[in-house]
Amino acid sequence: MNRPPPVVRVAIVEDLSLDRDNLAGLLNSTPGFACVAACASAAEALEILPRCHPDIVLMDIRMPGMTGIECVSRLKAVSSNTQIMMLTALEDHDLIFRSLAAGAMGYLLKKTPGPKLLEAILELHAGGAPMSGQIA
């Protein structure tokens, strides 16, 4: 009996609707991936994500209200098995350090091409810690 390959369940936390929609479209159109939630704010993510149990969360840093870094810290407290990767336009060393200290396991720039982003999600899902080349 052939089983379909396991699906990596990914959630997006991004305040920019175009970026959020593009990421969800990429995930849902790629075999082996599923976007299980697309949240427009950290507050929304804290409400929804503990109930939908994503494997991976793609988290923006700068959002209105609560930052992505604070959201990472709070999510890790209630969903310790969920892996979080920061996905941001910011290459600020302090933000990188604070994100990782809060519990993020990867840090990619938004300009990362789709295929590389999918590879990074798989790497994180397998226990790795993907970083954009410029950041590493």
Secondary structure, DSSP 8 states (H G I E B T S, - for coil): -------EEEEEE-S-HHHHHHHHHHHHTSTTEEEEEEESSHHHHHHHHHHH--SEEEE-S--SSS-HHHHHHHHHHH-TT-EEEEEES---HHHHHHHHHHT--EEEETTS-HHHHHHHHHHHHTT---B-TTT-
